[in-house]
Each structure stands twice: as C-alpha cells, then as structure tokens.
Amino acid sequence: MNRIQPTVSAENLTQFETLALDSSMNLADGHARQQLTSAQSKIVAELPDMWAEAIMRPVSEIEQEAAESFFGMLGQHSHPFAAGRTLSCYSSSLAMEILARSLVTTSDAIALLHPTFDNIPDILAGVGLKLIPVEEEQAHDDDLPAELLEQVGCVFITTPNNPTGRVMTEARLRRLAEQCAEYNVVLALDTSFRGFDTAAQFDHYAVLEASGCRWVVIEDTGKLWPTLELKIGWLARSANVDLPIEKIHSDILLGTSPLILLMVKRFSDDGADGGLAELHRTIAEHRALVRAELAGVPDISFVDEQARVSVERLHVGSRMGMDVWSAVRSQNLYVLPCQKFHWARPNEGERMLRLALSRNPSTLLAGAEVLRSALLDTPERHR
Ligand SMILES: Cc1ncc(COP(=O)(O)O)c(C=O)c1O
C-alpha cells in the first residue's frame, strides 16, 4: 500500500539527500555508508585510546602526521603541508566557502566545470561570484578560450567529477595549469573523490608547482570511509596564490579535532596497506551488482562506462527522472535526480538519476529491485 507522500520541495541536491537520511534504502547521498572492514573496525575500537593520545600530544604534530598519511596514500607526495600551505577544515564545503570568500576579494567571475555537484556553484554564487560554465568535454579535450580566461579570476575543476566520475589526465592538467599561469588565473581543484580512482592519483602538486600557476586544491577524507561524518577537508595552496585564505580560515576556525585527525591517519595508513585497493574492489562489485540487477530493463543506460567513483549515473531513457524518483520514493527508496548537477542548464539532467554505491550489498540489491519495477512501470514522457 502506498503511503501518502507530502509534496517535495527540495531546492538543492543536499535537500534531496536530507529527505533520504532516515530511510533504510538511501541511495541518495555520496557519503560512505557501507560496513566498516575488519581492519577499520579495529581502528574504531581504539578510539578511546586515540582520545587519550589526542589530549597528550601537540596538535600540529598530529595534523602533520594525518596529512602525510592521507596525501601519501593518494600519491600526492609534493603536497605543501610542510611548507605551511595546507589548512585543515571541518569539511570540504567549509574549505570551499573559505576559497570562495578569498576569491571574491580579487575577482568577480569564475569559470566552473559543468555539470558538477551543486554545492560548489551555490557556494561560489553565494559570495557574489558570476559563474561561467565550462563544459566537461571542453575542459578535458581543448584549451580554454582566451576570451574566457581574460574574464575570470579562477578556473574551478572537480576531478574526479561528481557525478560523472571523469578524471583529468596528467597531460591535460599540465596544459590547463600552463594556461592559467599565462593568464594569471587561479586554478582550483576539488579532488574529493580521488581516493576511488587510481587515475586521479598521480602527483597533482608536482604538476601544479612545475607550471608556476597560482593554485588551490580542496582534498577530502569524507567520501571514502564510513566514519559517521567525522572527516577533514584540506585546503592547500601555492606560495604565490595571493589570496587571503589563511586570514579567512582563521576568521572561521582555530582548527579541527585532533581525535579526527588521528582517526584519519589510522584509516589512511590502513588504506595504504591494502584498504584502498579493497575499497576499489568493493565499489567495482557494487557497480556490477546494480548493473546486473537492472540488466534487460528497456530504454535505460549507464552513462559513465569508465567511472570508478562511488556514484553511478543511470539514464532513464524517454522517462522523466522525477517520475521515476517519485515512484521509488513511494516505496521508501531514495536516489538523486540529476537536474541540479547541471547548474547552468538543469534540463540536461532531467532524464538521469544518480545512485550511491558506497552502501551494503543488501541495501543496493533491495534498492535496485525497487528501481527495476519502477522503471518497468514508468511511462515515456516527452517534454
Ligand atoms: C565534489 C564534492 N565536493 C565537495 C562536497 C561537499 O562535501 P561535504 O558535505 O563533506 O562538505 C561534495 C559532496 O558531496 C562533493 O561531491
């Protein structure tokens, strides 16, 4: 029996994700909600000892160890923590807010990847920056036009991208950084999903430094491990960035929790010791499970064949994404409609849904079954 649903009013992706938080079939947000591995469970069991350790030791020492372990696990050996240019934040969104507030002191426009997770455009627009879309194909395939680089103070790229999973190659990053250096434009990267894809684990900091461009990178521990929102967003910058990042960071916070930093260090060390490879296998299995469960449904496709990130886009063919979303919601399954990723032209996402893969297999299986019958029942719709 269908329960009567209140009307949905969600203005951004996070509000759609919030609707799902209490559901047992939440495939909406991209946060990690799968079971802890046995190695991770052991680390969690040691949290009381870490608490005692965090009280005893200097925070700066703990922060440095966490950064060395996390960036090291991801191949980012040239990261600038030792040079005093990496700040820790409670989350990557806070790092983003600090970057946005810094950028708006020197420029009024930014070139931003399209599509991408909507809290990035929302935070940038929220401080008054004008956003100019850079299509994903263009960012990955061609030089950016001179007229664009002359208009903006920053080029912002999410790599791997959410929701597409697309990763910027080393050669492409080098060329983009050279262009940004030439036009004195800041190159900003959000690499929150890099842990899922080894293609995104070449040493970005070496490439950025060699280019001489002004750069900022936002890294995130929050998408990888099921740590109940205990996470760190790192905000790293070049020596020549010439933005008031440190001041604005200190306007907002003194620092992050040494307990969380110790936990990040331990999870990272485990990641480097095989945990990350295990996570890659888990996500690949979950992707295969969802694809197999939906196999044979007419007029659907998985959009991002190469994706390795913990989310998967499903094209629902001639159906409307919101029709499918409403149908599965009435069965208590939550997924994400994709319009809002397409922040400049939402209609481009109206026939796609995003499914989260960092869940337990039983949740994915139950969700895929509900989705399968909803897809079979949802009629075609022409706009
Ligand atoms: C690419 C990207 N960056 C940043 C964020 C924000 O992360 P948080 O909510 O942990 O601040 C998200 C959230 O999903 C994201 O997808």
The ligand as an SDF file (V2000), in Angstrom:
LIG
                    3D

 16 16  0  0  0  0  0  0  0  0999 V2000
   32.8260   17.0570   -5.3090 C   0  0  0  0  0  0  0  0  0  0  0  0
   32.3150   17.4150   -3.9410 C   0  0  0  0  0  0  0  0  0  0  0  0
   32.9510   18.3390   -3.2230 N   0  0  0  0  0  0  0  0  0  0  0  0
   32.5310   18.6790   -2.0030 C   0  0  0  0  0  0  0  0  0  0  0  0
   31.4190   18.0960   -1.4290 C   0  0  0  0  0  0  0  0  0  0  0  0
   30.9690   18.5210   -0.0600 C   0  0  0  0  0  0  0  0  0  0  0  0
   31.3080   17.5910    0.9240 O   0  0  0  0  0  0  0  0  0  0  0  0
   30.9080   17.8320    2.4360 P   0  0  0  0  0  0  0  0  0  0  0  0
   29.4310   17.7830    2.5010 O   0  0  0  0  0  0  0  0  0  0  0  0
   31.5450   16.7170    3.1840 O   0  0  0  0  0  0  0  0  0  0  0  0
   31.4570   19.1570    2.8200 O   0  0  0  0  0  0  0  0  0  0  0  0
   30.7240   17.1390   -2.1340 C   0  0  0  0  0  0  0  0  0  0  0  0
   29.5600   16.4970   -1.5120 C   0  0  0  0  0  0  0  0  0  0  0  0
   29.0520   15.5130   -1.9670 O   0  0  0  0  0  0  0  0  0  0  0  0
   31.1870   16.7880   -3.4260 C   0  0  0  0  0  0  0  0  0  0  0  0
   30.5430   15.8750   -4.1470 O   0  0  0  0  0  0  0  0  0  0  0  0
  1  2  1  0
  2  3  1  0
  2 15  2  0
  3  4  2  0
  4  5  1  0
  5  6  1  0
  5 12  2  0
  6  7  1  0
  7  8  1  0
  8  9  2  0
  8 10  1  0
  8 11  1  0
 12 13  1  0
 12 15  1  0
 13 14  2  0
 15 16  1  0
M  END
$$$$
